Amino acid sequence: MKLIKSNRTVKNYLLTLLASSGLFITAGSLLSLTSPSIAQTLIAQNLGEIYPDEITVRDIKGFAGIIQTIAVSPDGKNLFVGTGANTLSRVNLRREEIVYSQLVVLKGNSRIAVSPDGKTLAITENIRIGIFDTKKGERLKTLPGHPQQISDIAISPDGKKLVSVSGATRDIRIWDFKQGKLADTLTEDIGAVRCVDFAPDGKLFITGSIGNERIIQFWNAKSLELVQTSPPQPGYINDLAVSADGKLVAAVRNYIKVWDLNDGLELHNLKGPNLEINALAISPDGSYVATANKEGTVMIFDITSGQKVATLQGHKGWVRAVAFSPDGKYLFSGAEDKVIKVWQLQPEP
């Protein structure tokens, strides 16, 4: 996403609108406005006006149950969707059509992780982990998982490891993803773990917990040693993700907190929705974080400035999942209304 390149007249008009709304303006540029569509959204929000074309949105329907989890293929051609009707679906994003729907066993906060090569995916099936071929949706194997419900999974950047966490059993399991075999189990100093993600270089994986702990823990992916533990956070850590440039972003109940992994400093503590955040996603360039909210909205924040740049409305019921396309032009959201919304964040060239 690039800064708006506008002529003097348009720029002065935008500056006048923004100044009247009390927004901070930097010399020679508009803070956080990285595409015309998002610029219109920000102006509309702060002036209390509605722009019909602020962000183009399309609906993908036909899912049997509520949308629980989504993931985009690395090439951006497919969207994988897990629903409350126990189905795993592949959506062809060019045609915006469901290609297949396979029966799975989903429960609660299900998660999907796609391998870096895009050929296989893992999905949490209550206490087990299903491994599927992405092209045809054929089940390749089923990992035994945990004694109780699995909270989250993540595949390492090199595609060799899969990490699964369970808040119910308070353990972390490391799997040989290629072989489908359990490699190790961590049970000491483990809280009610809710979420997990790998650092971009694969040297660390990071977990966040709910319950009484409400901590973020950093683990050496090779030695499996606990490297660092954060102070207790002010709310449950419902989701976390690491951007390509090394910023850790976590959904701490109804706040977005941003840390710099290089020095451990907290950069932002951003107020999100009134109700809790179910999930979040970071844009590929690391500029934005989108949140899936229990109040039925999707919010987009500028990670660098800490400004909220958009609130996307239209879903009915909780929004449970969000994901960016690999090129950052689209944002996908899934909710209890059984609809996937495709938000076009940048206009076509």
C-alpha atoms as one frame of an Amber mdcrd trajectory, in Angstrom:
protein
   0.000   0.000   0.000   1.496   3.312  -1.104   0.916   6.923  -0.083  -1.613
   8.872  -2.125  -0.089  10.826  -4.968  -2.573  13.634  -5.529  -2.528  17.033
  -7.231  -2.461  20.234  -5.171  -6.207  20.884  -5.429  -7.238  17.430  -4.241
  -4.593  17.449  -1.548  -5.708  20.811  -0.184  -9.318  19.633  -0.181  -8.377
  16.541   1.821  -6.288  18.607   4.200  -9.233  20.931   4.832 -11.546  18.025
   5.587  -9.029  16.311   7.833  -8.158  19.501   9.686 -11.829  20.202  10.369
 -12.179  16.743  11.880  -9.254  17.295  14.261  -6.932  14.685  12.746  -3.157
  14.987  12.965  -1.498  16.055   9.719   2.181  15.775   8.898   3.947  18.287
   6.697   3.617  17.348   3.054   1.676  14.114   3.577  -1.522  12.687   4.947
  -0.954  10.404   7.899  -1.975   6.786   7.347  -3.786   7.402   4.062  -2.357
   4.736   1.804  -5.031   4.328  -0.865  -7.918   6.475  -2.090 -10.473   4.016
  -0.759  -9.038   4.027   2.758  -8.676   7.820   2.589 -12.381   8.137   1.804
 -13.234   5.781   4.640 -11.233   7.814   7.160 -12.810  11.079   6.038 -16.285
   9.541   6.101 -15.851   8.204   9.620 -14.625  11.413  11.161 -17.125  13.675
   9.415 -20.067  11.361  10.087 -20.800  10.939   6.371 -21.233   7.792   4.296
 -19.505   7.263   0.959 -21.145   4.401  -0.993 -17.900   3.659  -2.845 -15.549
   4.064   0.134 -14.418   0.432  -0.056 -15.765  -2.017  -2.607 -17.187  -5.147
  -0.982 -18.528  -8.377  -2.446 -20.158 -11.365  -0.733 -19.364 -15.037  -1.188
 -22.271 -17.178  -0.023 -23.285 -20.815  -0.057 -21.633 -22.003   3.158 -23.690
 -24.394   5.288 -22.684 -23.023   8.673 -21.173 -20.018  10.433 -17.653 -19.116
   9.336 -15.223 -20.191  12.039 -11.822 -19.895  10.388 -10.248 -18.834   7.076
  -6.814 -18.888   5.445  -5.502 -17.677   2.072  -3.196 -19.756  -0.124   0.331
 -18.340  -0.577  -0.377 -17.588  -4.250  -3.591 -15.741  -3.382  -5.731 -17.865
  -5.679  -7.704 -19.770  -3.054  -9.415 -19.165   0.260  -9.903 -22.055   2.693
 -12.913 -21.871   4.969 -13.927 -23.922   8.013 -17.581 -23.704   9.058 -19.760
 -24.615  11.995 -21.462 -27.200   9.797 -18.253 -29.266   9.974 -17.085 -28.473
   6.458 -13.720 -27.483   5.021 -14.194 -25.594   1.753 -11.906 -24.244  -0.940
 -13.012 -21.055  -2.663 -11.584 -20.124  -6.057 -11.022 -16.394  -5.542 -10.899
 -15.500  -9.220 -14.392 -16.917  -9.784 -15.435 -16.459  -6.135 -16.948 -19.942
  -6.190 -16.784 -22.876  -3.773 -14.734 -25.647  -5.417 -15.273 -28.348  -2.791
 -16.576 -28.906   0.723 -15.208 -31.791   2.775 -16.592 -33.091   6.049 -14.390
 -32.406   9.067 -14.965 -32.316  12.819 -14.814 -28.704  13.946 -15.596 -27.311
  17.361 -15.317 -23.888  18.935 -12.319 -21.805  17.917 -11.098 -23.849  14.930
  -8.004 -22.772  13.011  -6.495 -23.424   9.560  -2.803 -23.228   8.658  -1.603
 -23.545   5.037   1.865 -24.889   4.250   4.357 -22.412   2.701   4.290 -24.319
  -0.614   0.487 -24.169  -0.665   0.095 -27.911  -1.277  -1.248 -28.990   2.107
  -3.141 -27.516   5.023  -3.773 -28.364   8.643  -7.062 -27.743  10.412  -7.932
 -28.264  14.050 -10.632 -30.913  14.433 -11.534 -30.588  18.108  -8.839 -32.764
  19.745  -7.175 -33.866  16.491  -5.474 -32.215  13.526  -6.555 -33.005   9.989
  -4.018 -32.750   7.160  -5.511 -32.212   3.699  -4.398 -31.824   0.106  -5.365
 -28.287  -0.858  -6.143 -28.956  -4.527  -8.783 -31.681  -4.177  -9.436 -31.562
  -0.447  -8.407 -35.165   0.116  -7.502 -36.138   3.672  -3.858 -37.155   3.802
  -3.589 -38.031   7.483  -4.975 -37.256  10.921  -2.674 -36.350  13.805  -3.769
 -37.560  17.266  -3.543 -34.016  18.620  -4.200 -33.329  22.327  -6.285 -34.997
  25.052  -8.677 -32.020  24.970  -9.653 -29.328  22.472  -6.870 -27.710  20.457
  -6.770 -23.913  20.580  -4.499 -23.015  17.655  -1.871 -24.279  15.203   0.997
 -22.762  13.198   3.313 -24.118  10.509   6.955 -23.027  10.502   8.168 -20.829
   7.604  10.238 -23.730   6.207   7.237 -26.070   6.338   8.998 -28.659   8.510
   7.282 -28.133  11.856   3.743 -27.732  13.049   3.067 -26.379  16.542  -0.280
 -26.993  18.232  -1.436 -25.539  21.542  -4.252 -26.426  23.918  -5.514 -24.124
  26.631  -7.608 -26.947  28.059  -4.666 -29.289  28.651  -2.082 -26.490  29.033
   0.463 -28.035  26.714   2.313 -27.328  23.465   3.034 -30.071  20.949   5.629
 -29.928  18.187   5.075 -32.132  15.139   7.203 -33.217  12.214   4.834 -31.807
   9.610   6.189 -33.816   6.685   6.116 -37.133   8.534   3.035 -36.375  10.607
   4.734 -37.542  13.794   4.878 -36.030  17.271   8.388 -34.708  17.947   8.040
 -33.192  21.425   5.608 -31.983  24.084   5.979 -29.004  26.424   4.017 -29.050
  29.663   6.030 -26.997  32.165   5.311 -23.276  32.609   2.446 -23.517  30.120
  -0.633 -21.418  30.793  -4.074 -21.622  29.218  -2.559 -21.149  25.759  -4.971
 -19.686  23.192  -2.845 -18.739  20.180   0.503 -19.350  18.476   2.532 -17.974
  15.566   6.072 -18.247  14.213   8.526 -15.406  13.772   9.299 -14.832  10.048
  12.783 -16.376  10.337  11.412 -19.465  12.088  13.774 -19.151  15.054  11.004
 -18.396  17.552   7.397 -19.281  18.016   5.243 -17.122  20.243   2.222 -18.124
  22.321  -0.459 -16.090  24.068  -2.692 -17.247  26.907  -6.033 -16.506  28.507
  -7.207 -17.484  32.018  -5.336 -16.094  34.988  -1.969 -15.901  33.220  -2.721
 -13.602  30.246   0.929 -13.707  29.163   2.917 -13.873  25.937   5.739 -16.407
  25.838   8.641 -16.642  23.415  10.042 -20.089  22.638  13.238 -21.126  20.861
  11.915 -23.211  17.964  15.033 -25.405  17.852  15.859 -26.029  21.523  12.231
 -25.520  22.682  13.496 -23.452  25.600  11.364 -20.663  27.028  13.257 -17.501
  26.072  11.089 -14.774  27.558   7.739 -14.174  29.238   5.846 -10.906  29.136
   4.218  -9.289  32.176   0.529 -10.204  32.635  -1.661  -8.364  30.134  -4.884
  -6.468  30.970  -7.085  -9.017  29.181  -7.224 -12.394  27.485  -4.858 -12.743
  24.525  -7.287 -13.994  21.913  -4.937 -13.921  18.926  -1.466 -12.833  17.876
   0.589 -12.558  14.708   4.088 -11.504  13.703   4.675  -9.186  10.740   7.432
  -9.703   8.196   9.425  -6.811   9.679   9.447  -8.312  13.173   6.578  -6.560
  14.912   4.418  -8.640  17.221   0.743  -7.713  17.215  -1.656  -9.181  19.771
  -5.378  -8.893  20.381  -5.612  -8.332  24.134  -9.378  -8.514  24.644 -10.555
  -5.224  23.078  -7.109  -3.692  22.581  -4.448  -4.077  19.912  -0.941  -4.108
  21.364   2.151  -3.815  19.175   5.705  -4.723  20.203   9.025  -4.478  18.422
  10.536  -7.967  18.676  14.059  -6.614  18.145  14.168  -4.667  21.411  11.015
  -5.828  23.200   9.565  -2.317  23.422   5.813  -1.818  23.327   5.036   0.541
  20.455   1.265   0.928  20.640  -1.689   0.123  22.859  -4.666   0.780  20.607
  -8.308   0.844  21.651 -10.305  -1.528  19.502 -14.009  -2.435  19.521 -16.271
  -2.225  22.541 -16.575  -6.007  22.652 -13.752  -8.514  22.315 -11.575  -9.146
  19.283 -11.923 -12.710  18.016  -8.996 -12.734  15.581  -6.575 -10.489  13.722
  -4.485 -10.404  10.550  -1.469  -8.343   9.485  -1.134  -7.030   5.941   1.773
  -8.569   3.984   3.775  -5.324   4.024   3.365  -5.004   7.790   1.536  -1.675
   7.560  -1.901  -2.650   8.800  -3.673  -4.935  11.223  -7.292  -5.952  10.743
  -9.450  -7.224  13.587 -12.481  -9.533  13.591 -14.788  -8.219  16.282 -17.604
  -9.637  18.363 -19.692  -6.550  17.675 -19.950  -7.526  14.005 -17.359  -5.151
  12.542 -13.880  -5.291  11.066 -11.437  -2.554  12.059  -8.195  -1.635  10.282
  -5.331   0.075  12.122  -2.112   1.613  10.822   0.589  -0.243  12.776   3.209
   2.498  12.441   1.113   5.486  13.482  -1.410   3.697  15.694  -4.314   5.353
  13.877  -7.542   3.523  13.128  -8.107   4.013   9.405 -11.346   2.112   8.801
 -14.322   0.408  10.390 -15.977  -2.011   7.971 -19.608  -2.826   8.605 -22.046
  -5.198   6.946 -21.738  -8.556   8.687 -24.558  -9.813  10.884 -23.338 -11.432
  14.094 -19.805 -11.938  15.333 -16.969 -11.671  12.825 -14.795 -14.681  13.599
 -11.971 -14.569  11.046  -9.990 -12.161   8.856  -7.187 -12.630   6.331  -5.338
 -10.410   3.849  -4.532 -11.428   0.293  -0.775 -11.866  -0.332  -0.664  -8.636
  -2.356  -2.535  -6.677   0.336  -5.228  -5.487  -2.062  -8.035  -7.480  -0.476
  -9.226  -8.306   2.998 -11.439 -11.324   3.625 -13.731 -11.640   6.620 -16.035
 -14.432   7.766 -18.829 -14.246  10.330 -21.769 -15.936  11.969 -23.954 -14.824
   9.048 -22.366 -17.618   6.915 -20.913 -15.034   4.541 -17.368 -14.311   3.381
 -16.941 -10.635   2.559 -14.251  -9.569   0.091 -13.174  -6.002   0.881 -11.218
  -4.369  -1.938  -8.821  -2.005  -0.174  -7.140  -0.654  -3.288  -8.712   0.292
  -6.632  -7.792  -1.680  -9.718  -5.026  -0.012 -11.756
